[in-house]
Amino acid sequence: MEAVAQLERWRDRVSVPVPAAARVAAGSDPLGLDALLDSLRSCAEDAPDGVRNLDLDASALFAARVEEISRTVDYLQIIAAGQLDRLRTRPDKPTPAPTEWTTGWRDITPLSGDDSTSGAENSNSPRTATAETARAGLAAEFRSSTEYLRVLLRIGAGEARRRLALAASLLPRTGITGQTIGPAHEHLDESLATGTISSRAATIIALTLDKAPHTTPGEALTTLEKNLTQVAEQYDPDFLTRLARRWTDALDPDGAEPTEEELRHAQGAFLRKPKHGLNHLEIFATQTQYEHLLTVMNAATNPRTTPGPGAAGAGTAGATGPGTEPGTGSRAESGTGAGILDRRSRPQKLLDGLISACKAALTSGNLPTAGGHRPQITATIDYQHLLGALTARGALKEKTADPGNTAPGTGSFTFTGPVPAAVLRTLACDADIIPAVLGGQGQILDIGRANRFFPPHLRKAITTRDQGCAFPGCTIPAPWCETHHITYWSQGGPTSADNGTLLCSHHHHLIHKEHWTIQTSTGIPWFIPPPHIDPRQQPVRNHYFRC
């Protein structure tokens, strides 16, 4: 009981000054926050009954307005954090010396007596000096601004650090000579100040810009900031995070490759101690090796895969041919058995895919020295770069070959995304190449066929353009997608590249509900959302595979 009593005394001692400081800071209210807070609280009290009879469109508009208010509050939180940090680390004026020896929290308490008479007292009186010391010394009691915000605002340390870091990047600063320095990221600051994006999205973008290589030109960083800010205005933070990672890879495609010594210590397949009767195999692989493994293993988990000749009963269920409408696959005709539910987990399916590939290689009796089938890489290049590459290749016949001369272009693996240029050049000597010529904006040129189903070569061309599910914000890779007629075949739509797009199973079904519509512009599919998603119905497209 004595320990409990001591804990209560400690709690009272450390918790009293915080509300007192807050009351002092909120006393003047120069921005009218008290009236605004009262209005919001009144709205919150009326909201449960007020929204009960709203329809879907009105409810969506209500939710959008609430989110706009939240984003504006986010910006105010960043301003508040930056202001507190500025005053704590660089006070505007020296703090008056205390009139008596003080220590700890016990001396930073509201003074007794009638506060209404304080204005009549001399500013140099001990009473006034001690009050100013209490207000300024409260922040000094903490080791950092993070700890100060954590106690004052009752937020986590991670959230406090996030706000302080964002304030340092986006708010104007004062230089060592007293001049005002603008925000480090002007476009990001403008979008956050207008409530267009949330502070969470701003943090993702700021971290991405900070992680960019120091050799990145300023124009490239400005372009990256603009593009990511535009994406944040249309998509959620999860998608923004994945896209920002792809942009980081694009800025430094080769990255910091591990040395031979590092590979010798870390790379390999390690046989660990068995657990629960199961053998434990741990693999540390390079990106190229990992792509080989994923390509093989995903064959067992891909719902679009059909069993090959002689593989009855060993394939995956629910496969549909290219160009089929959703829901028309012969689910009972392929798979682990007619009408049998596959209860394997995804990790089990991945392992089965790897084992099946090993069995197939052993059965063939024709294991190549390269270690299996060659990987299939899709490399895209627009026709201007293609003409430049052809010109450069013709010049090489007349001049001495330059081993460092490479044609421009972008390469990527199907599952692991962007691939370093050095790896692409190495694998290009031993890979299946799919040629397709694209226009400057990614549209497919001079391919046109009219069949009911999309033939393999046409699907490959569409895959080269879309690279995955074309629905905005979707990250499903191309092998898991179906080919969709933008204008239905039953309505006279042709089977062509301009009238085809890749959609995953979920979004294929969603499009056939006809809430979303698809339009093509310069050969690129754009998606128009329904009013309850976007009242403005602005066309959007998937940018995930385009960086």
Secondary structure, 3 states (H helix, E strand, C coil): CHHHHHHHHHHHHHHCHHHHHHHHHCCCCCCCHHHHHHHHHHHHHHHHHHCCCCCHHHHHHHHHHHHHHHHHHHHHHHHHHHHHHHHHHCCCCCCCCCCCCCCCCCCCCCCCCCHHHHHHCCCCCHHHHHHHHHHHHHHHCCCCHHHHHHHHHCCCHHHHHHHHHHHHHHCCEECCCCCEECCCCHHHHHHHHCCCCCHHHHHHHHHHHHHCCCCCCHHHHHHHHHHHHHHHCCCCHHHHHHHHHHHHHHHCCCCCCCCHHHHHHHCEEEEEEEECCEEEEEEECCHHHHHHHHHHHHHHCCCCCCCCCCCCCCCCCCCCCCCCCCCCCCCCCCCCCCCCCCCCCHHHHHHHHHHHHHHHHHHHCCCCCCCCCCCEEEEECEHHHHHHHHHHHHHHHHCCCCCCCCCCCEEEECCCEECCHHHHHHHHHHCEECCCCECCCCCECCCECCCCCCCHHHHHHHHHHHCECCCCCCCCEHHHCEEEECCCHHHCCCCECCCEEEECHHHHHHHHCCCCEEEEECCEEEEECCCCCCCCCCCECCCCCCC
